[in-house]
Amino acid sequence: MENDDLFDFEFDEEENCWCVTGYYGRAEEVIFPVSYEGKSVKKIGDDFFCNKKIKCVTIPEGYTTIGEKAFHNCTELKEIKLTESLTYIKAWAFNKCTGLMKIKFPESLTNIEWGAFYDCTGLTEINLPESLNIIWNYVFYGCTKLTNIKLPENINSIMEETFYSCIGLTEINFPEALT
């Protein structure tokens, strides 16, 4: 596990937990801390600052949120291991992570905001969890290597241009409720 002194933290009074706001190490594989100064770490902050050469990220149990633009333009990022406690991925979180090829979303995930995977041109495989009921605008915009998508049964809204410019997309499996 990484040393706490390689991370910056900000305390969230409202949720009584820490938020990781920066990483200053040079490791290609980063494991986020589960606690800091005796309290839980539950979030990765907006505009998270990190080494853009990170290749693998592990988000441990307890984390609930990945902040806006958290891994924006981390073009070397190939793998992200998400925790089962994750419920929220904010806007543009993985925007332009062109090295990311597949992602397995946890069943706890309920919200993926605007453009979260915008221009992830290497993304070939995703699994959308049944807990997801809305897909926001531009979430997979420009994911040119995606070939098929199976939408969850609970989905009740797909916003505009969610799959725009996904030129490799040949199949979308809709749940019966939407057909």
C-alpha positions as CSV (number, residue, x, y, z in Angstrom):
1,M,0.0,0.0,0.0
2,E,1.2,3.5,-0.7
3,N,2.4,5.8,2.0
4,D,-0.1,8.4,3.3
5,D,2.5,11.1,2.7
6,L,2.2,10.6,-1.1
7,F,-1.5,11.6,-0.9
8,D,-3.3,14.9,-0.2
9,F,-6.5,14.7,1.8
10,E,-9.4,17.1,2.5
11,F,-11.9,16.4,5.3
12,D,-15.6,16.3,4.3
13,E,-17.5,17.6,7.4
14,E,-20.9,16.8,6.0
15,E,-20.0,13.1,5.5
16,N,-17.5,12.9,8.3
17,C,-14.9,11.3,6.1
18,W,-11.7,12.0,4.2
19,C,-11.5,12.8,0.5
20,V,-8.3,12.0,-1.4
21,T,-7.4,15.1,-3.5
22,G,-3.9,14.3,-4.8
23,Y,-1.3,11.7,-5.3
24,Y,2.4,12.6,-5.7
25,G,4.0,9.2,-6.1
26,R,5.5,7.8,-9.2
27,A,4.1,4.3,-9.0
28,E,2.4,2.9,-12.0
29,E,0.0,1.0,-9.8
30,V,-1.8,2.9,-7.1
31,I,-3.8,1.5,-4.2
32,F,-5.8,4.2,-2.5
33,P,-5.8,4.4,1.4
34,V,-8.8,3.2,3.4
35,S,-8.3,5.5,6.3
36,Y,-6.3,8.6,7.4
37,E,-5.9,10.0,10.9
38,G,-8.3,7.4,12.2
39,K,-11.2,8.2,9.9
40,S,-12.4,6.5,6.7
41,V,-11.5,7.7,3.3
42,K,-14.6,7.5,1.1
43,K,-14.0,9.7,-1.9
44,I,-11.6,10.6,-4.7
45,G,-11.9,14.4,-5.1
46,D,-12.8,16.6,-8.1
47,D,-9.8,17.4,-10.2
48,F,-7.8,14.8,-8.4
49,F,-4.1,15.5,-9.0
50,C,-2.0,12.5,-10.0
51,N,0.8,11.2,-12.1
52,K,-0.6,10.9,-15.6
53,K,1.5,7.8,-16.2
54,I,-0.5,5.6,-13.7
55,K,-1.4,2.3,-15.4
56,C,-3.5,0.6,-12.7
57,V,-5.7,2.0,-9.9
58,T,-7.3,0.0,-7.1
59,I,-10.1,1.7,-5.2
60,P,-10.7,-0.3,-1.9
61,E,-13.9,-1.1,-0.1
62,G,-15.5,1.9,1.6
63,Y,-15.1,4.4,-1.3
64,T,-18.5,5.7,-2.6
65,T,-17.5,8.5,-5.0
66,I,-15.1,9.2,-7.8
67,G,-14.9,13.0,-8.3
68,E,-15.3,15.1,-11.4
69,K,-12.3,14.9,-13.8
70,A,-10.5,12.7,-11.2
71,F,-8.5,10.8,-13.8
72,H,-9.0,13.1,-16.8
73,N,-6.4,12.5,-19.5
74,C,-4.6,9.6,-17.7
75,T,-3.9,8.1,-21.1
76,E,-1.7,5.3,-19.7
77,L,-4.5,4.0,-17.4
78,K,-5.3,0.5,-18.5
79,E,-7.0,-1.0,-15.5
80,I,-9.2,0.3,-12.7
81,K,-10.4,-2.0,-9.9
82,L,-13.6,-0.5,-8.5
83,T,-15.0,-1.3,-5.0
84,E,-18.4,-2.8,-4.5
85,S,-19.3,0.2,-2.3
86,L,-19.0,2.7,-5.2
87,T,-22.3,4.4,-5.9
88,Y,-21.3,7.6,-7.9
89,I,-18.9,8.4,-10.7
90,K,-19.0,12.2,-11.4
91,A,-18.8,14.0,-14.7
92,W,-15.7,13.6,-16.9
93,A,-14.1,11.3,-14.3
94,F,-12.2,9.2,-16.9
95,N,-12.4,11.6,-19.8
96,K,-9.8,10.8,-22.4
97,C,-8.4,7.7,-20.6
98,T,-7.5,6.3,-24.0
99,G,-5.6,3.3,-22.6
100,L,-8.6,2.0,-20.6
101,M,-9.8,-1.1,-22.4
102,K,-12.5,-2.6,-20.1
103,I,-14.3,-1.7,-16.9
104,K,-16.4,-3.8,-14.6
105,F,-18.9,-1.6,-12.7
106,P,-20.0,-2.7,-9.2
107,E,-23.6,-3.6,-8.7
108,S,-23.8,-0.8,-6.1
109,L,-23.3,1.9,-8.8
110,T,-26.4,4.1,-9.3
111,N,-25.1,7.2,-11.1
112,I,-22.6,7.8,-13.9
113,E,-22.6,11.5,-14.7
114,W,-22.0,13.4,-18.0
115,G,-19.1,12.4,-20.1
116,A,-17.5,10.1,-17.5
117,F,-15.9,7.9,-20.2
118,Y,-15.9,10.5,-23.0
119,D,-13.3,9.7,-25.6
120,C,-12.0,6.5,-24.0
121,T,-11.1,5.3,-27.4
122,G,-9.5,2.1,-26.2
123,L,-12.6,0.9,-24.3
124,T,-13.8,-2.4,-25.8
125,E,-15.9,-3.9,-22.9
126,I,-18.2,-2.6,-20.3
127,N,-20.8,-4.1,-18.0
128,L,-23.6,-1.9,-16.8
129,P,-24.9,-2.9,-13.4
130,E,-28.6,-3.6,-12.8
131,S,-28.6,-0.8,-10.1
132,L,-28.1,1.8,-12.8
133,N,-31.3,3.5,-13.8
134,I,-30.1,6.5,-15.9
135,I,-27.2,7.0,-18.3
136,W,-26.4,10.7,-18.6
137,N,-25.3,12.7,-21.7
138,Y,-22.0,11.8,-23.4
139,V,-21.1,9.1,-20.9
140,F,-19.6,6.8,-23.6
141,Y,-19.3,9.5,-26.4
142,G,-16.4,8.7,-28.7
143,C,-15.7,5.2,-27.3
144,T,-14.9,4.0,-30.9
145,K,-14.0,0.4,-30.0
146,L,-17.1,-0.5,-28.1
147,T,-18.9,-3.1,-30.1
148,N,-22.0,-4.1,-28.0
149,I,-23.8,-3.0,-24.9
150,K,-26.4,-4.7,-22.8
151,L,-28.5,-2.2,-21.0
152,P,-29.7,-3.1,-17.4
153,E,-33.3,-4.1,-16.8
154,N,-33.8,-1.1,-14.4
155,I,-32.7,1.5,-16.9
156,N,-35.5,4.1,-17.5
157,S,-33.6,6.9,-19.2
158,I,-30.8,7.2,-21.7
159,M,-29.8,10.8,-22.2
160,E,-28.8,12.3,-25.6
161,E,-25.6,11.5,-27.3
162,T,-24.7,8.8,-24.7
163,F,-23.2,6.6,-27.4
164,Y,-22.5,9.2,-30.0
165,S,-19.5,8.6,-32.2
166,C,-19.2,5.0,-31.0
167,I,-18.5,3.9,-34.6
168,G,-17.7,0.3,-33.6
169,L,-21.0,-0.2,-31.8
170,T,-23.0,-2.8,-33.7
171,E,-25.5,-4.0,-31.0
172,I,-27.4,-2.6,-28.1
173,N,-29.5,-5.0,-26.1
174,F,-32.5,-3.1,-24.6
175,P,-34.5,-4.4,-21.7
176,E,-38.0,-5.5,-22.4
177,A,-39.4,-2.4,-20.6
178,L,-37.9,-0.1,-23.2
179,T,-38.8,-2.1,-26.3
